[in-house]
Each structure stands twice: as C-alpha cells, then as structure tokens.
Amino acid sequence: MDLLEQIWNSLGEITIFGLSAYKLLFAIGVLLLTLILQGFIAGVIIKSIEGLAANTESDLDDQLIAIIKEPLSWLVLVAGFWAVHIILVEYISAELNTLITDVLGLAAIALVANVIYRSAPLLGQLLQYLTVHTETDLDDLLVPYFPRLFRIAAIVVVCIKGAEVFLGASAGALIGLLGGAGVALGLLFKDIIYDWCCAIIIYTDGLYRPGDWIAVTGLSGFFQVSEIGLRTTKLYAWEWGSIVKMPNSKMVGGIVDNWSQNRADVDEWGIAGTLEIDGITADQVQRIMAGLDEIFKSMGVFLEHYVMFQGVEGNTRKIKYVAYHLPAGYGRDRDEFHLRVMRFMEKEGIAANNVYIVTDVETYAKNMKMASKN
C-alpha cells in the first residue's frame, strides 16, 4: 500500500511538457475509453437496434436510426474531449480555455442541429399526422413548409454560434444584424409577404375552399377554386378549360361571390335577373309577373322563387326575378327558364326589341354606355 502511495506521489512530481504525469495519463485513458465507447456504440448497440428494427413493418425506426447513428458517435467523441479539457484545465491559459469551451460548445450545437436538419422530413410527417385531426385547413397549407423551416433554423443557429466563436461577435449583435437584414428583405418582398398574410386571411375567414365555385370582381366568367397556395390561388375557368393564377392579395382585396357557401345545409345556386320592357301597360305587367311565377312552378326544379315589380324607369317597366336551384342541372334549367320566358313574351305579342333580360348588371351597364356613345 505504501509502495502504491509512493508511486502515485512520484507520478505527481513527474512532469511531461509541463504537465503532471498522472493527469496526462488520466487524460490519455479517457481518450482511449472514449474511442472504445465510440466503437462499442457503433458496432454493438446500433447494430443490435438495427437488427430489432429489421423485424418491424414500418420504416420509421430505420429512418430514426440512420439519423442518430453518426451524430451519436460524434457526440461521444465531443464528450471525451470535454472530459480531457476538464482534466487539463489548470494547465491551459484563460484565453485558450475560453476558445476550447466555445469550440466544444459549437461542436455540440452543430451535432444537435445536424440531427434536426436530417430529421426535418420526419418532423414534417409528424406534424402532418397531427393536422389530420384538426378542423382547419390552414395548418395543412403550412405543414409542407415546416421541414424547410426547421433546416433553415438549424443552419442559422450554427452560423450565429460559429460567427460568435471565430469572429468574436456577440450573438445579440448578430441577431440584431439579422433583424435589420430581415426588415430590409421584408420591404423588398413586401408584396410576397402580403400575399402570405392574405392566404391566412382566406383560410381563417373561410372566403373560399378548393372546389368552391366563385365569381371574382375584375374577372369575367365563372371559376372553380383549384388550389390555394401561400402566394396565389389557382382558378379553373370552365369556359376555356384553363387555369388562372390570382395573387391572394387580389382575392382578399376584391369581392368574391361564392356560390358554394350557402345559408343552409342544402346546396343552392341562384338564378336572378331583371326584365326591362318598354311600352307595356299595367295589365301586361301583371300578366307577365303571373306568367313568370307559373314558369317557375311548372318546371318544378326550383327550391324557392320570387317575382317583384321594381317600378318604372322612363318608358321601361322593370320586373325582377330570383330563384334558387340545386347545383346539379343548374345550367340546363337556367337556359330552359329563359327560353320559356322568351316564348311567353312572344305569346303576349311583345316585340323582342322592347325586352331586355338583364342577368349581369355590370356588363349590361357597360354595353348600354357604349351603345349610347355610338
């Protein structure tokens, strides 16, 4: 026992390159143990887990093993260097000690960031699974962008820490610099960012959803919403069989007439118009209103209908009609209704050039304005 104590004390007195011999031997032993542990983890533990995972049907566990296999091995090595640093810390200058601490911290952060970067697709799948059980569609729109966001965040964190270690800049100053750059980029891409915000408004307010039939201010025709993206909404123009891409800001800033959202549980599309007839008597107005009512009833396809006399404008008598129809067969029955109205006018002996069937007030007003100029 005394002999061992004498040997230990002798080792404490021996120095190699100014380092205590026993501490140097201890540090070397820790490094050797680290290398052995690193090989044990890679060769035994990971392979055993891979063998167990091979018997499962899901490939999720295989992906997780592939993600953590290499970073875990490097993490053991970083931990070993950290232990050696603690053993020899009294022989290291304050500046070098700070540098080693920062470098080891950067290495640990880089390993964690590497795991996040490589597992970003899996995190995206997890979020996608969670959003299946939600009622909103906004999260379904944003989830595909989260894997890229995770990767960008991992890279930014490593860059900030690396700049702090090697360039001597503080993290606060770097974050402030990034914030200033973000403001500049925000001003540069304000229209794009505005479209992103409008996409959120579209989903949260429920302006329309994919599959809805809509009419949009500034666009002529009837459109079906094909897809709602972060920047644009794709509209299918059924008249031409083409796709129209509209910025979300235009959709939110304009007026959207949604034909697929209804006041009740029953889907209903409206048929509305105004008959403007010149030079007819009050009795004829009464007969025309009764005739329109009879046409609606005889067709038997309308959920509700209304016929209203809107008064006299100059020499014109205005009769408005409104009816609600199921989406199925809408176009066919609308055309049939207007044809029956025309036949009724012919039976009443009213000249065709005295009758205007106004179903689109905006287009009618433009045409009348152009006609008055000619």
Residue pairs with C-beta under 8 A, 6 or more apart in sequence:
8 22
11 20
11 21
11 22
11 25
12 20
12 21
12 22
14 20
14 21
15 21
16 24
18 91
19 88
19 91
20 91
23 87
23 88
23 91
24 88
26 87
27 84
27 87
27 88
30 80
30 83
30 84
30 87
31 80
31 84
33 80
34 76
34 77
34 79
34 80
34 81
34 83
35 77
35 80
37 76
37 80
38 73
38 76
38 77
38 80
41 72
41 73
41 76
42 69
42 73
46 65
46 69
46 72
49 65
50 62
50 65
53 61
53 62
53 65
54 62
60 122
63 122
64 119
64 122
67 115
67 118
67 119
67 122
68 115
71 111
71 112
71 114
71 115
74 107
74 111
75 108
75 111
78 104
78 107
78 108
78 111
81 104
82 104
85 92
85 97
85 100
85 101
85 104
89 97
92 100
99 165
102 164
102 165
103 165
105 161
105 165
106 158
106 161
106 162
106 165
109 157
109 158
109 161
110 158
110 161
113 154
113 155
113 157
113 158
114 154
116 123
116 150
116 151
116 153
116 154
117 150
117 151
117 154
117 155
119 150
120 146
120 147
120 148
120 150
120 151
120 154
121 147
123 146
123 147
123 150
124 143
124 144
124 146
124 147
124 150
127 139
127 143
127 146
128 140
128 143
131 139
131 140
131 143
136 203
136 204
137 203
137 209
137 228
138 200
138 203
138 204
141 199
141 203
141 228
141 229
141 230
145 230
156 178
160 171
160 174
160 175
160 178
161 171
163 169
163 174
164 170
164 171
164 174
186 193
191 247
191 249
192 231
194 249
195 230
195 231
195 232
195 247
195 248
195 249
196 230
196 231
196 248
198 247
198 248
198 249
198 251
198 252
199 228
199 229
199 230
199 231
199 248
201 207
201 248
201 252
202 208
202 228
202 233
202 248
202 251
202 252
203 228
206 261
207 251
207 252
207 256
207 258
208 214
208 225
208 228
208 233
208 256
208 258
208 260
208 261
209 225
209 228
209 260
210 225
210 226
210 227
210 228
211 224
211 225
211 260
212 224
212 225
212 258
212 259
212 260
212 261
213 222
213 223
213 224
213 225
213 258
213 259
213 260
213 269
213 327
214 222
214 223
214 224
214 225
214 235
214 256
214 257
214 258
214 259
214 260
215 221
215 222
215 223
215 256
215 257
215 259
216 223
216 235
216 246
216 251
216 254
216 255
216 256
216 257
217 254
217 255
217 256
218 250
218 254
219 235
219 244
219 246
220 363
221 237
221 238
221 239
222 238
222 239
222 259
223 235
223 236
223 237
223 238
223 244
224 235
224 236
224 238
225 233
225 234
225 235
225 236
226 234
226 235
226 236
226 243
227 233
227 234
228 234
228 248
229 248
230 248
231 247
231 248
232 245
232 246
232 247
232 248
233 245
233 246
233 247
233 248
233 251
234 243
234 244
234 245
235 243
235 244
235 245
235 246
236 242
236 243
236 244
237 243
237 244
259 269
259 270
260 267
262 268
266 303
266 326
267 326
267 327
268 303
268 324
268 325
268 326
269 324
269 325
269 326
269 327
269 330
270 322
270 323
270 324
270 325
271 302
271 321
271 322
271 323
271 324
271 325
271 330
271 334
271 337
272 320
272 321
272 322
272 323
272 359
273 320
273 321
273 338
273 357
273 358
273 359
274 310
274 318
274 319
274 320
274 321
274 357
274 358
274 361
275 288
275 292
275 318
275 319
275 320
275 321
275 341
275 355
275 356
275 357
275 358
276 313
276 316
276 317
276 318
276 355
276 356
276 358
277 288
277 316
277 317
277 319
277 350
277 354
277 355
277 356
278 315
278 316
278 317
278 354
278 355
279 315
279 354
280 288
280 317
280 350
280 354
284 348
284 350
285 309
285 317
285 319
287 348
288 319
288 344
288 345
288 348
289 307
289 309
289 319
291 344
291 348
292 307
292 319
292 321
292 341
292 344
293 305
293 307
295 337
295 340
295 341
295 344
296 302
296 305
296 307
296 321
296 323
296 337
297 305
299 333
299 336
299 337
299 340
301 325
301 326
301 329
301 333
302 323
302 324
302 325
302 333
303 323
303 324
303 325
303 326
304 323
304 324
305 321
305 322
305 323
305 324
306 321
306 322
306 323
307 319
307 320
307 321
308 319
308 320
308 321
308 322
309 317
309 318
309 319
309 320
310 318
310 319
310 320
311 317
311 318
312 318
323 337
325 333
325 334
338 357
341 357
342 352
345 352
345 355
346 352
356 364
358 364
